[in-house]
Amino acid sequence: MTLPNEEVLQLLQDEFILGSRNIERDEHVGLSHGYRKTDSAVGTTNGAGGRNVQLCVLASDRTVLHVLPGFWHAEDLVDELKFALTLHELYDDQERSKGEKQSMFQAMHRAKVRRLSPATIRRSRWQGFDVWEEVKRNRKQRRDTLVLDENGQPMLSASGQIMAKPLCEVVHERMAKRPFMAFEDFDMEAFVDYGRAYYDNNPGSDRGKAFHAAARSNKKRLAAQKKERERQKKEAERKKRRAKGSSAYPRVYRRWGS
């Protein structure tokens, strides 16, 4: 999740009860190779590898307070965990209705986006191959991960680079749409759906563990996505044929009088 850090460890020890679950067989899981549990962790960007690991902060009744997908730098992890504790205080507030709590949850996540520091934003930049995956997918369906113009086209920075929202912003925007959901109802597949689901950047040198269950889950997900695309294509073709048929043979009604 992040590199060893005393502040992170102390916060987890003081304020949280920790648990873990192997998600290798879950349908939302991603796939990579070349890493063993004994390998040293390396720094990357906030949100990288979001399908492979998620830190879920839950209330005692398994209500979702916050979810942090992928790797997070220690400074940002501490800030997000403290934010989750504030959300927990709101959830426990007996003076507010459920609707009020949900509205405040959404407002707090939106406000968090506005307060993201330049340093956090820099640490939340995308990996290049993930950005290009989002650009490719945006050609077929508008993505919430890119900065788009009024025509739905990706905007370019002053240097001519396609502009992607920092992943910390994507996380809070998606959380704002999931106010105090039960963990069993939380759509993890949609939440971590960004970038590439599979990648191996060192295929010639890695000799790490092969995640066979994750490979099967990815194969199943890709097959389901292909089937859904084919269904949508056939449905579009049927609508097109019906529209063409109705325009080619217009019905004429005559009113007969006695």
C-alpha positions as a printed Julia matrix, in Angstrom:
258×3 Matrix{Float64}:
   0.0     0.0     0.0
   2.76    2.45    0.87
   6.32    2.49    2.07
   6.92    1.91    5.82
   6.22    5.13    7.7
   5.99    5.68   11.45
   3.12    8.17   11.26
   1.08    5.79    9.09
   1.75    2.84   11.41
   0.91    4.85   14.54
  -2.33    6.17   13.05
  -3.41    2.69   12.01
  -2.55    1.32   15.43
  -4.4     4.04   17.35
  -7.53    4.56   15.29
  -8.25    1.48   13.18
  -8.87   -2.25   13.45
  -7.04   -3.89   10.57
  -8.13   -6.82    8.44
  -7.31   -8.13    4.99
  -8.79  -10.34    2.29
  -7.26  -11.96   -0.78
  -9.03  -10.49   -3.84
  -7.26  -12.63   -6.44
 -10.52  -14.39   -7.34
 -12.66  -11.25   -7.39
 -13.98  -10.23  -10.78
 -12.68   -6.66  -10.51
  -9.07   -7.67   -9.83
  -6.29   -6.64  -12.22
  -3.33   -8.71  -13.32
   0.42   -8.2   -13.27
   3.49  -10.38  -12.95
   6.91  -10.19  -11.43
   6.22   -9.48   -7.78
   6.64  -11.68   -4.73
   5.57  -10.89   -1.17
   9.24  -10.8    -0.17
  10.14   -8.18   -2.79
  10.94   -4.64   -1.68
   8.27   -2.05   -2.34
   9.06    0.79   -4.71
   7.49    4.22   -4.87
   5.01    5.0    -7.62
   2.04    7.38   -7.91
  -1.12    7.62   -5.83
  -3.77    5.29   -7.23
  -1.42    3.2    -9.36
  -2.46   -0.45   -9.43
  -5.99    0.34   -8.27
  -7.37   -3.04   -9.34
  -4.73   -5.0    -7.46
  -5.16   -3.54   -3.98
  -7.78   -1.41   -2.23
  -7.7     0.06    1.26
 -11.33    0.13    2.43
 -12.24    2.16    5.52
 -15.45    0.81    7.04
 -17.65    1.64   10.0
 -18.36   -1.17   12.47
 -21.52   -2.12   10.55
 -19.52   -2.42    7.27
 -20.69    0.91    5.88
 -18.1     2.29    3.46
 -16.53    5.54    4.63
 -13.7     5.74    2.11
 -11.81    3.59   -0.4
  -8.23    4.21   -1.51
  -7.31    2.09   -4.53
  -3.7     1.19   -5.32
  -0.52    2.67   -3.89
  -0.55    5.92   -1.84
   2.36    8.0    -0.63
   2.64    8.19    3.15
   1.83   11.93    3.35
  -1.34   11.49    1.34
  -2.33    8.24    3.0
  -2.23    9.9     6.43
  -4.33   12.81    5.15
  -6.91   10.49    3.59
  -7.14    8.3     6.69
  -7.75   11.37    8.86
 -10.4    12.47    6.38
 -12.04    9.04    6.76
 -12.12    9.53   10.54
 -13.98   12.8    10.02
 -16.47   10.97    7.81
 -16.9     8.42   10.59
 -17.78   11.2    13.03
 -20.45   12.37   10.59
 -21.79    8.83   10.21
 -22.06    8.46   13.99
 -23.84   11.8    14.45
 -27.2    10.98   16.05
 -28.55   14.5    15.49
 -28.65   14.26   11.69
 -30.94   12.31    9.38
 -29.69    9.76    6.87
 -30.38   12.16    4.02
 -28.47   14.97    5.72
 -25.51   12.69    6.32
 -25.44   11.57    2.69
 -25.6    15.16    1.43
 -22.79   16.2     3.76
 -20.73   13.16    2.74
 -20.96   14.24   -0.9
 -20.18   17.87   -0.06
 -17.14   16.86    1.99
 -15.67   14.84   -0.86
 -16.25   17.69   -3.32
 -14.65   20.14   -0.92
 -11.71   17.77   -0.5
 -11.07   17.95   -4.24
 -10.92   21.75   -4.07
  -8.41   21.58   -1.2
  -5.99   19.08   -2.74
  -2.47   20.46   -2.43
  -0.19   20.9    -5.47
   2.16   18.3    -3.93
  -0.63   15.73   -3.62
  -1.71   16.41   -7.19
   1.86   15.9    -8.42
   2.04   12.59   -6.53
  -1.26   11.54   -8.12
  -0.23   11.85  -11.75
  -1.03    9.0   -14.12
   1.28    6.41  -15.52
   1.57    6.99  -19.26
   0.14    3.68  -20.42
  -2.92    4.16  -18.2
  -3.65    7.6   -19.67
  -3.54    6.24  -23.2
  -5.91    3.45  -22.21
  -8.38    6.05  -20.93
  -8.01    8.12  -24.12
  -8.73    5.03  -26.23
 -11.78    4.14  -24.17
 -13.07    7.72  -24.27
 -13.49    7.39  -28.04
 -16.31    4.91  -27.42
 -17.74    6.17  -24.14
 -17.15    9.39  -22.24
 -14.8     8.83  -19.31
 -14.79   10.65  -15.98
 -11.0    10.37  -15.79
 -10.11   12.95  -18.44
 -10.5    16.72  -18.62
 -12.95   17.1   -21.52
 -14.23   20.06  -23.52
 -17.91   20.73  -24.26
 -17.76   18.25  -27.16
 -16.45   15.45  -24.99
 -12.95   15.61  -26.44
  -9.82   15.41  -24.22
  -8.28   18.81  -23.59
  -4.58   19.47  -24.04
  -2.2    21.18  -21.67
   0.02   24.09  -22.69
   2.7    21.54  -23.59
   0.3    19.62  -25.83
  -0.25   16.69  -23.48
  -3.69   15.15  -22.98
  -5.05   16.3   -19.62
  -6.14   13.59  -17.18
  -7.61   14.43  -13.8
  -5.2    13.55  -10.98
  -6.16   10.18   -9.55
  -6.78   11.68   -6.1
  -9.51   13.81   -7.72
 -11.01   10.82   -9.56
 -11.18    8.88   -6.28
 -13.03   11.64   -4.41
 -15.42   12.34   -7.28
 -16.33    8.67   -7.47
 -16.68    8.39   -3.69
 -19.05   11.39   -3.74
 -21.43    9.27   -5.83
 -21.39    6.49   -3.21
 -22.51    8.12    0.06
 -22.35    5.72    3.02
 -23.01    2.57    1.0
 -23.05   -0.9     2.53
 -19.83   -2.71    1.64
 -21.84   -5.54    0.07
 -23.46   -3.04   -2.32
 -20.29   -1.13   -3.19
 -19.57   -1.57   -6.91
 -15.83   -2.08   -6.7
 -15.6    -3.0   -10.37
 -16.84    0.43  -11.45
 -14.9     2.24   -8.73
 -11.48    0.88   -9.75
 -12.23    0.88  -13.48
  -9.44    3.09  -14.78
  -6.28    2.52  -16.78
  -5.19   -0.89  -17.9
  -6.43   -3.98  -16.1
  -3.38   -5.97  -17.19
   0.21   -4.96  -17.63
   3.69   -6.36  -17.24
   6.37   -3.79  -17.91
   9.3    -6.2   -17.52
   8.26   -9.4   -19.3
  11.81  -10.31  -20.24
  13.3   -10.12  -16.77
  10.57  -10.73  -14.21
  10.39  -14.15  -12.62
   7.77  -13.41  -10.02
   4.55  -15.12   -9.08
   1.94  -15.82  -11.77
  -1.54  -15.02  -10.46
  -3.58  -17.77  -12.11
  -6.88  -16.97  -10.37
  -6.53  -13.31  -11.37
  -5.81  -14.4   -14.93
  -9.07  -16.37  -14.99
 -10.98  -13.43  -13.51
  -9.56  -11.1   -16.16
 -10.42  -13.56  -18.93
 -13.98  -13.82  -17.6
 -14.32  -10.03  -17.39
 -13.0    -9.49  -20.92
 -15.38  -12.13  -22.27
 -18.32  -10.47  -20.52
 -17.31   -7.06  -21.86
 -17.03   -8.46  -25.4
 -20.44  -10.08  -25.11
 -21.96   -6.82  -23.91
 -20.38   -4.86  -26.78
 -21.79   -7.37  -29.27
 -25.24   -7.12  -27.66
 -25.17   -3.32  -27.85
 -24.03   -3.45  -31.48
 -26.86   -5.82  -32.45
 -29.39   -3.69  -30.59
 -28.17   -0.57  -32.4
 -28.45   -2.38  -35.74
 -32.01   -3.51  -34.94
 -33.03    0.04  -34.03
 -31.47    1.29  -37.25
 -33.38   -1.27  -39.34
 -36.66   -0.45  -37.58
 -36.12    3.27  -38.12
 -35.29    2.71  -41.78
 -38.32    0.49  -42.29
 -40.75    2.94  -40.72
 -39.45    5.83  -42.82
 -39.48    3.82  -46.07
 -43.11    2.75  -45.67
 -45.06    5.54  -43.98
 -48.56    4.65  -42.91
 -51.4     6.65  -44.46
 -54.65    6.96  -42.56
 -57.9     8.09  -44.23
 -60.92    9.31  -42.41
 -64.18    8.1   -43.91
 -67.4     9.86  -43.29
 -70.94    8.57  -43.66
